[in-house]
Amino acid sequence: MAIEKSYYMTQEGKEKMEEELHQLKTEKRQEVVERIKEARDFGDLSENSEYDAAKDEQSFVETRISQVEKMIRNAVIIENDNDNSDIVSLGKSVTFKELPDGDEETYMIVGSAEADPFEGKISNDSPMAKSLLGHEIGTEVAVTTPGGDIQVKIVKVD
């Protein structure tokens, strides 16, 4: 039996996943079933693009349900480590400044399941987070990114 991957997430992230799962199972699944039923009424299924599209969507929905269930089942809730409030760790927001004269940027480091760079949440598996984790305020850190190496200074940890 294979060992399943752990999915690190905040309590808020887990609750969002549970909401998504509920919506997929109660609303989306039923919508797709209705689309399949309507498409069948169009006649010959071998040349019915609406039926094919609905079946594809059904496959997508069922796959997503399976993925979300697995992530919830293997969720590891990130607990804030208040003892080391100046050290970058999972679940904390970190503000850093690109050296020598870049702007300050702030990101929350979360598990890959709830990462969303547009909301300021980066995955603990990202090059930036991997470089910052374990360092404290005032530390200069070299970060290897796809665009090249950069140097940053940690300004604040919340």
Z-matrix of the N, CA and C atoms (Angstrom, degrees):
N
C 1 1.452
C 2 1.523 1 109.30
N 3 1.291 2 116.77 1 130.98
C 4 1.459 3 122.16 2 -177.69
C 5 1.526 4 110.64 3 -77.13
N 6 1.320 5 114.89 4 146.06
C 7 1.454 6 120.26 5 176.05
C 8 1.521 7 107.58 6 -80.84
N 9 1.339 8 116.19 7 128.25
C 10 1.459 9 119.81 8 -178.15
C 11 1.524 10 110.47 9 -82.71
N 12 1.309 11 115.32 10 146.96
C 13 1.455 12 123.19 11 -179.76
C 14 1.520 13 110.45 12 -67.96
N 15 1.334 14 116.46 13 141.86
C 16 1.462 15 121.57 14 173.39
C 17 1.519 16 108.57 15 -85.95
N 18 1.329 17 115.89 16 143.14
C 19 1.461 18 121.63 17 178.66
C 20 1.528 19 107.94 18 -115.74
N 21 1.328 20 115.55 19 107.98
C 22 1.456 21 120.54 20 -179.87
C 23 1.516 22 108.98 21 -78.62
N 24 1.344 23 115.69 22 132.20
C 25 1.460 24 120.28 23 178.87
C 26 1.519 25 109.92 24 -159.25
N 27 1.312 26 114.62 25 159.29
C 28 1.458 27 120.19 26 174.96
C 29 1.524 28 108.50 27 -76.65
N 30 1.315 29 116.42 28 165.83
C 31 1.465 30 120.07 29 175.95
C 32 1.525 31 109.73 30 -59.98
N 33 1.343 32 116.22 31 -39.59
C 34 1.469 33 121.44 32 178.02
C 35 1.531 34 110.39 33 -61.51
N 36 1.321 35 116.93 34 -42.03
C 37 1.463 36 121.10 35 179.14
C 38 1.520 37 111.81 36 -63.68
N 39 1.331 38 116.48 37 -40.00
C 40 1.469 39 120.13 38 178.34
C 41 1.523 40 110.51 39 -65.09
N 42 1.321 41 116.11 40 -41.22
C 43 1.469 42 119.89 41 179.20
C 44 1.523 43 111.11 42 -63.44
N 45 1.347 44 117.55 43 -38.64
C 46 1.465 45 120.72 44 176.61
C 47 1.522 46 110.90 45 -63.50
N 48 1.335 47 116.40 46 -39.72
C 49 1.466 48 119.73 47 178.77
C 50 1.531 49 110.28 48 -65.67
N 51 1.315 50 116.95 49 -39.31
C 52 1.468 51 120.58 50 178.13
C 53 1.522 52 111.02 51 -64.35
N 54 1.342 53 116.86 52 -38.72
C 55 1.464 54 120.79 53 176.09
C 56 1.522 55 110.92 54 -64.44
N 57 1.343 56 116.54 55 -43.37
C 58 1.467 57 120.34 56 178.28
C 59 1.518 58 110.39 57 -60.82
N 60 1.335 59 116.86 58 -43.86
C 61 1.459 60 120.83 59 179.83
C 62 1.523 61 110.94 60 -61.59
N 63 1.318 62 116.48 61 -43.83
C 64 1.469 63 120.18 62 178.78
C 65 1.527 64 110.65 63 -60.93
N 66 1.348 65 116.20 64 -44.44
C 67 1.477 66 120.78 65 -179.63
C 68 1.529 67 110.77 66 -64.07
N 69 1.334 68 116.69 67 -41.76
C 70 1.472 69 119.80 68 179.57
C 71 1.523 70 111.35 69 -63.56
N 72 1.333 71 116.57 70 -43.03
C 73 1.462 72 120.46 71 -176.20
C 74 1.524 73 113.14 72 -74.88
N 75 1.321 74 116.78 73 -36.78
C 76 1.471 75 118.69 74 -173.78
C 77 1.519 76 114.06 75 -94.15
N 78 1.337 77 117.73 76 -33.46
C 79 1.457 78 120.06 77 -176.12
C 80 1.525 79 112.51 78 -107.92
N 81 1.293 80 116.04 79 -58.47
C 82 1.470 81 120.37 80 -172.90
C 83 1.525 82 111.94 81 -62.48
N 84 1.322 83 116.41 82 -44.19
C 85 1.464 84 120.45 83 -179.93
C 86 1.529 85 110.15 84 -58.60
N 87 1.333 86 117.36 85 -42.78
C 88 1.460 87 121.89 86 -179.06
C 89 1.527 88 111.12 87 -68.12
N 90 1.348 89 116.66 88 -38.85
C 91 1.465 90 120.36 89 177.74
C 92 1.530 91 110.68 90 -60.38
N 93 1.311 92 116.46 91 -42.80
C 94 1.466 93 120.72 92 -178.90
C 95 1.527 94 110.52 93 -66.77
N 96 1.316 95 117.21 94 -40.78
C 97 1.471 96 120.92 95 177.91
C 98 1.530 97 109.85 96 -60.22
N 99 1.323 98 116.82 97 -40.67
C 100 1.471 99 120.73 98 178.16
C 101 1.531 100 110.53 99 -65.33
N 102 1.330 101 117.64 100 -40.96
C 103 1.469 102 120.96 101 178.65
C 104 1.533 103 110.80 102 -63.04
N 105 1.310 104 116.65 103 -40.38
C 106 1.469 105 120.23 104 178.42
C 107 1.528 106 109.67 105 -64.59
N 108 1.319 107 116.07 106 -43.54
C 109 1.466 108 120.95 107 179.59
C 110 1.538 109 110.77 108 -60.49
N 111 1.346 110 116.78 109 -45.14
C 112 1.464 111 120.78 110 178.82
C 113 1.527 112 111.11 111 -64.06
N 114 1.329 113 116.65 112 -41.47
C 115 1.465 114 120.97 113 -178.32
C 116 1.525 115 111.16 114 -65.56
N 117 1.323 116 117.43 115 -34.22
C 118 1.463 117 120.64 116 178.25
C 119 1.534 118 110.78 117 -63.29
N 120 1.323 119 115.77 118 -32.00
C 121 1.462 120 120.60 119 -179.14
C 122 1.528 121 112.37 120 -69.06
N 123 1.347 122 117.04 121 -14.78
C 124 1.463 123 120.17 122 179.49
C 125 1.520 124 112.56 123 -76.11
N 126 1.317 125 117.47 124 -10.18
C 127 1.461 126 119.27 125 175.68
C 128 1.512 127 113.92 126 111.29
N 129 1.322 128 116.32 127 -140.54
C 130 1.467 129 125.00 128 -173.89
C 131 1.532 130 111.80 129 -46.18
N 132 1.340 131 116.57 130 113.89
C 133 1.462 132 121.61 131 -177.11
C 134 1.518 133 112.71 132 -72.89
N 135 1.329 134 118.56 133 -21.77
C 136 1.462 135 120.76 134 -177.31
C 137 1.528 136 112.37 135 -69.08
N 138 1.322 137 118.07 136 -22.70
C 139 1.462 138 121.40 137 179.78
C 140 1.529 139 111.11 138 -124.84
N 141 1.321 140 116.31 139 31.59
C 142 1.456 141 121.52 140 -174.46
C 143 1.531 142 109.67 141 -108.83
N 144 1.337 143 116.05 142 98.31
C 145 1.462 144 120.23 143 -176.98
C 146 1.534 145 112.14 144 -68.13
N 147 1.325 146 118.09 145 -31.73
C 148 1.463 147 120.43 146 177.73
C 149 1.524 148 110.61 147 -63.78
N 150 1.345 149 115.55 148 -40.01
C 151 1.458 150 120.52 149 178.89
C 152 1.530 151 109.81 150 -65.32
N 153 1.326 152 116.58 151 -45.68
C 154 1.470 153 120.39 152 179.42
C 155 1.524 154 111.43 153 -60.40
N 156 1.332 155 116.67 154 -42.99
C 157 1.461 156 120.84 155 -179.84
C 158 1.531 157 110.58 156 -65.13
N 159 1.310 158 116.78 157 -41.36
C 160 1.460 159 120.58 158 179.60
C 161 1.528 160 111.02 159 -66.08
N 162 1.314 161 117.28 160 -39.98
C 163 1.472 162 121.04 161 177.71
C 164 1.532 163 110.27 162 -65.63
N 165 1.335 164 117.54 163 -38.77
C 166 1.469 165 121.08 164 176.65
C 167 1.530 166 110.47 165 -63.03
N 168 1.331 167 115.84 166 -43.04
C 169 1.466 168 119.49 167 178.85
C 170 1.526 169 110.49 168 -65.01
N 171 1.323 170 116.87 169 -38.12
C 172 1.458 171 120.56 170 177.93
C 173 1.532 172 110.09 171 -61.43
N 174 1.311 173 116.55 172 -41.86
C 175 1.461 174 121.19 173 178.06
C 176 1.527 175 110.79 174 -62.29
N 177 1.340 176 115.92 175 -43.60
C 178 1.462 177 120.89 176 178.71
C 179 1.531 178 110.69 177 -61.35
N 180 1.326 179 117.45 178 -47.32
C 181 1.464 180 122.44 179 -178.07
C 182 1.532 181 110.18 180 -61.79
N 183 1.322 182 117.05 181 -46.11
C 184 1.463 183 119.97 182 -178.86
C 185 1.531 184 111.62 183 -65.46
N 186 1.331 185 116.67 184 -36.83
C 187 1.469 186 120.68 185 176.63
C 188 1.519 187 110.40 186 -64.94
N 189 1.330 188 116.54 187 -43.76
C 190 1.466 189 120.53 188 179.65
C 191 1.523 190 110.87 189 -64.91
N 192 1.319 191 117.51 190 -40.14
C 193 1.469 192 120.82 191 176.77
C 194 1.523 193 109.47 192 -58.14
N 195 1.308 194 116.46 193 -46.24
C 196 1.457 195 121.42 194 179.57
C 197 1.530 196 111.48 195 -61.05
N 198 1.346 197 116.61 196 -43.81
C 199 1.463 198 121.13 197 179.26
C 200 1.520 199 111.62 198 -62.68
N 201 1.324 200 116.66 199 -46.86
C 202 1.466 201 120.89 200 -177.38
C 203 1.527 202 110.25 201 -66.02
N 204 1.332 203 117.54 202 -41.11
C 205 1.465 204 120.40 203 177.10
C 206 1.522 205 110.89 204 -59.58
N 207 1.327 206 116.27 205 -42.06
C 208 1.470 207 120.93 206 179.29
C 209 1.527 208 110.72 207 -64.45
N 210 1.340 209 117.20 208 -42.73
C 211 1.462 210 120.37 209 -179.94
C 212 1.532 211 111.15 210 -64.83
N 213 1.322 212 117.18 211 -40.83
C 214 1.466 213 120.63 212 179.13
C 215 1.529 214 109.74 213 -66.92
N 216 1.322 215 116.23 214 -43.81
C 217 1.462 216 121.34 215 -179.21
C 218 1.534 217 111.72 216 -61.11
N 219 1.332 218 116.96 217 -35.45
C 220 1.465 219 121.57 218 -176.97
C 221 1.526 220 112.78 219 -106.34
N 222 1.339 221 115.91 220 21.64
C 223 1.467 222 120.39 221 -178.97
C 224 1.522 223 110.87 222 -69.11
N 225 1.315 224 114.65 223 137.70
C 226 1.459 225 122.22 224 171.44
C 227 1.524 226 105.17 225 -118.92
N 228 1.329 227 115.96 226 113.03
C 229 1.463 228 120.85 227 -176.39
C 230 1.524 229 109.30 228 -74.40
N 231 1.328 230 114.56 229 130.42
C 232 1.460 231 121.68 230 179.65
C 233 1.522 232 108.28 231 -78.88
N 234 1.318 233 115.59 232 123.24
C 235 1.468 234 121.44 233 176.74
C 236 1.515 235 107.58 234 -103.91
N 237 1.337 236 116.97 235 133.40
C 238 1.464 237 120.19 236 177.09
C 239 1.515 238 109.72 237 -69.35
N 240 1.328 239 115.27 238 134.96
C 241 1.448 240 122.84 239 179.52
C 242 1.521 241 108.24 240 -95.10
N 243 1.322 242 116.11 241 91.33
C 244 1.469 243 120.29 242 -175.98
C 245 1.526 244 112.56 243 -72.09
N 246 1.342 245 118.05 244 -17.97
C 247 1.463 246 120.80 245 179.36
C 248 1.519 247 110.93 246 -67.59
N 249 1.310 248 117.91 247 -33.16
C 250 1.460 249 122.65 248 -178.38
C 251 1.527 250 109.34 249 -116.57
N 252 1.322 251 115.89 250 63.80
C 253 1.461 252 120.25 251 -173.40
C 254 1.520 253 113.54 252 -68.45
N 255 1.330 254 118.87 253 -16.28
C 256 1.465 255 121.53 254 -179.91
C 257 1.527 256 112.67 255 -96.68
N 258 1.333 257 117.27 256 2.03
C 259 1.461 258 121.22 257 -176.72
C 260 1.529 259 109.41 258 -106.77
N 261 1.326 260 115.67 259 133.88
C 262 1.460 261 121.67 260 179.54
C 263 1.536 262 108.87 261 -69.66
N 264 1.332 263 115.60 262 125.31
C 265 1.464 264 120.17 263 177.36
C 266 1.519 265 109.34 264 -147.82
N 267 1.306 266 115.11 265 170.34
C 268 1.454 267 122.71 266 -179.20
C 269 1.529 268 109.91 267 -58.04
N 270 1.331 269 116.30 268 132.50
C 271 1.450 270 121.92 269 178.84
C 272 1.519 271 114.06 270 92.83
N 273 1.320 272 117.35 271 -4.44
C 274 1.464 273 120.55 272 179.89
C 275 1.521 274 110.63 273 -103.87
N 276 1.332 275 114.87 274 155.56
C 277 1.462 276 121.13 275 172.81
C 278 1.517 277 107.57 276 -92.51
N 279 1.315 278 115.72 277 138.83
C 280 1.456 279 120.62 278 179.05
C 281 1.526 280 108.60 279 -127.35
N 282 1.325 281 114.96 280 133.65
C 283 1.467 282 121.45 281 175.94
C 284 1.517 283 106.39 282 -109.47
N 285 1.328 284 115.82 283 129.06
C 286 1.457 285 120.32 284 179.79
C 287 1.514 286 109.09 285 -136.59
N 288 1.316 287 114.28 286 162.39
C 289 1.458 288 121.37 287 -179.66
C 290 1.517 289 107.69 288 -125.55
N 291 1.343 290 115.46 289 128.17
C 292 1.459 291 119.28 290 177.00
C 293 1.520 292 108.41 291 -72.78
N 294 1.322 293 115.75 292 131.27
C 295 1.466 294 121.01 293 -178.27
C 296 1.516 295 109.65 294 -90.85
N 297 1.294 296 120.16 295 148.05
C 298 1.460 297 126.37 296 8.68
C 299 1.528 298 114.19 297 -86.85
N 300 1.314 299 119.92 298 -27.47
C 301 1.468 300 118.80 299 -172.95
C 302 1.523 301 113.29 300 -141.84
N 303 1.311 302 116.31 301 40.30
C 304 1.466 303 120.03 302 -178.77
C 305 1.518 304 112.47 303 -83.19
N 306 1.320 305 115.25 304 171.09
C 307 1.458 306 121.61 305 177.33
C 308 1.526 307 109.63 306 -78.84
N 309 1.329 308 115.11 307 158.55
C 310 1.460 309 119.89 308 175.32
C 311 1.524 310 109.36 309 -77.84
N 312 1.326 311 115.52 310 141.96
C 313 1.465 312 122.33 311 176.47
C 314 1.518 313 107.71 312 -130.48
N 315 1.324 314 116.46 313 144.59
C 316 1.460 315 121.31 314 179.56
C 317 1.522 316 109.72 315 -125.33
N 318 1.323 317 115.57 316 131.43
C 319 1.466 318 122.00 317 177.28
C 320 1.514 319 109.59 318 -137.96
N 321 1.309 320 115.26 319 147.90
C 322 1.453 321 121.24 320 171.35
C 323 1.523 322 106.69 321 -96.15
N 324 1.324 323 116.95 322 133.34
C 325 1.461 324 120.72 323 -179.97
C 326 1.524 325 107.69 324 -94.02
N 327 1.328 326 115.45 325 117.66
C 328 1.464 327 122.77 326 -176.59
C 329 1.529 328 108.93 327 -129.15
N 330 1.312 329 115.95 328 174.43
C 331 1.458 330 120.60 329 175.49
C 332 1.517 331 110.51 330 -71.15
N 333 1.318 332 116.12 331 161.85
C 334 1.466 333 121.00 332 -176.33
C 335 1.523 334 112.79 333 -61.12
N 336 1.327 335 118.02 334 -27.33
C 337 1.466 336 121.21 335 -177.82
C 338 1.523 337 112.98 336 -66.49
N 339 1.331 338 117.64 337 -27.18
C 340 1.466 339 118.47 338 -178.35
C 341 1.522 340 113.08 339 -117.59
N 342 1.328 341 117.57 340 11.63
C 343 1.463 342 120.96 341 179.10
C 344 1.527 343 110.57 342 -64.11
N 345 1.325 344 115.42 343 137.62
C 346 1.457 345 122.46 344 176.87
C 347 1.527 346 107.64 345 -157.06
N 348 1.334 347 117.24 346 92.91
C 349 1.466 348 120.43 347 -176.59
C 350 1.528 349 113.51 348 -56.49
N 351 1.331 350 117.71 349 -29.18
C 352 1.460 351 120.51 350 179.36
C 353 1.524 352 111.72 351 -68.94
N 354 1.331 353 117.17 352 -21.61
C 355 1.460 354 122.25 353 176.07
C 356 1.524 355 111.21 354 -101.09
N 357 1.333 356 117.35 355 7.66
C 358 1.458 357 121.33 356 178.64
C 359 1.516 358 113.58 357 78.76
N 360 1.337 359 117.46 358 24.12
C 361 1.465 360 122.08 359 179.05
C 362 1.523 361 108.63 360 -116.89
N 363 1.339 362 115.90 361 118.74
C 364 1.465 363 119.22 362 179.69
C 365 1.527 364 109.91 363 -112.56
N 366 1.316 365 114.90 364 149.74
C 367 1.455 366 122.25 365 -178.36
C 368 1.520 367 111.23 366 -71.44
N 369 1.321 368 115.13 367 143.28
C 370 1.458 369 119.98 368 175.34
C 371 1.534 370 111.16 369 -65.19
N 372 1.324 371 117.49 370 -12.61
C 373 1.465 372 122.35 371 177.52
C 374 1.526 373 112.49 372 -90.10
N 375 1.339 374 117.71 373 -7.13
C 376 1.466 375 121.04 374 -178.31
C 377 1.531 376 109.66 375 -72.57
N 378 1.341 377 117.03 376 153.09
C 379 1.472 378 119.72 377 178.92
C 380 1.532 379 112.53 378 -57.51
N 381 1.335 380 117.26 379 -39.17
C 382 1.461 381 120.48 380 -179.51
C 383 1.520 382 110.45 381 -63.03
N 384 1.340 383 116.88 382 -51.48
C 385 1.464 384 120.50 383 -177.90
C 386 1.525 385 111.34 384 -63.41
N 387 1.327 386 117.32 385 -43.49
C 388 1.466 387 120.29 386 179.48
C 389 1.527 388 110.83 387 -57.36
N 390 1.329 389 116.62 388 -38.10
C 391 1.465 390 120.48 389 -179.53
C 392 1.523 391 112.15 390 -71.91
N 393 1.333 392 117.00 391 -35.00
C 394 1.464 393 121.06 392 -174.99
C 395 1.527 394 113.63 393 -83.56
N 396 1.331 395 117.54 394 -31.17
C 397 1.466 396 121.29 395 -175.34
C 398 1.527 397 111.55 396 -56.26
N 399 1.337 398 115.43 397 133.24
C 400 1.455 399 121.50 398 177.25
C 401 1.517 400 115.14 399 89.03
N 402 1.324 401 117.48 400 -8.15
C 403 1.474 402 120.84 401 179.59
C 404 1.522 403 109.72 402 -95.24
N 405 1.338 404 115.79 403 159.10
C 406 1.467 405 119.51 404 -177.15
C 407 1.519 406 111.93 405 -113.53
N 408 1.323 407 114.97 406 170.65
C 409 1.464 408 122.42 407 179.87
C 410 1.524 409 109.36 408 -54.18
N 411 1.336 410 114.79 409 136.61
C 412 1.458 411 121.03 410 178.52
C 413 1.517 412 114.23 411 92.62
N 414 1.313 413 117.44 412 -12.05
C 415 1.456 414 121.53 413 -178.59
C 416 1.527 415 110.82 414 -78.77
N 417 1.324 416 115.91 415 139.11
C 418 1.462 417 121.45 416 172.32
C 419 1.519 418 107.16 417 -95.13
N 420 1.324 419 115.47 418 132.31
C 421 1.463 420 121.60 419 -173.69
C 422 1.522 421 109.82 420 -128.61
N 423 1.335 422 116.05 421 135.52
C 424 1.462 423 121.27 422 173.33
C 425 1.524 424 108.10 423 -86.16
N 426 1.326 425 116.09 424 130.34
C 427 1.459 426 121.49 425 -178.74
C 428 1.521 427 108.61 426 -121.57
N 429 1.329 428 115.78 427 124.55
C 430 1.453 429 120.60 428 175.99
C 431 1.521 430 108.00 429 -93.46
N 432 1.327 431 116.24 430 116.90
C 433 1.459 432 121.69 431 -179.93
C 434 1.524 433 108.74 432 -117.69
N 435 1.322 434 117.51 433 165.22
C 436 1.464 435 119.47 434 176.69
C 437 1.534 436 112.43 435 -57.85
N 438 1.341 437 116.60 436 -26.57
C 439 1.459 438 121.02 437 -179.85
C 440 1.520 439 113.33 438 -87.18
N 441 1.322 440 117.52 439 0.67
C 442 1.458 441 121.72 440 -179.47
C 443 1.518 442 111.32 441 121.30
N 444 1.331 443 115.73 442 174.05
C 445 1.460 444 121.14 443 -178.67
C 446 1.519 445 110.67 444 -79.76
N 447 1.349 446 115.17 445 140.15
C 448 1.460 447 120.58 446 175.30
C 449 1.526 448 108.29 447 -133.05
N 450 1.293 449 115.77 448 160.21
C 451 1.458 450 122.46 449 177.05
C 452 1.525 451 107.26 450 -114.30
N 453 1.335 452 116.83 451 131.04
C 454 1.458 453 121.30 452 179.21
C 455 1.520 454 109.73 453 -129.02
N 456 1.325 455 114.79 454 156.53
C 457 1.463 456 120.76 455 175.39
C 458 1.523 457 107.42 456 -119.36
N 459 1.334 458 116.54 457 129.07
C 460 1.452 459 121.34 458 178.72
C 461 1.531 460 108.62 459 -76.69
N 462 1.325 461 115.57 460 122.74
C 463 1.450 462 122.22 461 -174.74
C 464 1.522 463 111.74 462 -100.82
N 465 1.342 464 116.50 463 -38.23
C 466 1.466 465 120.32 464 -172.94
C 467 1.525 466 109.68 465 -153.89
N 468 1.324 467 116.28 466 145.24
C 469 1.465 468 122.38 467 175.51
C 470 1.526 469 107.74 468 -131.89
N 471 1.313 470 117.36 469 124.54
C 472 1.480 471 122.19 470 178.30
C 473 1.502 472 110.37 471 -116.20
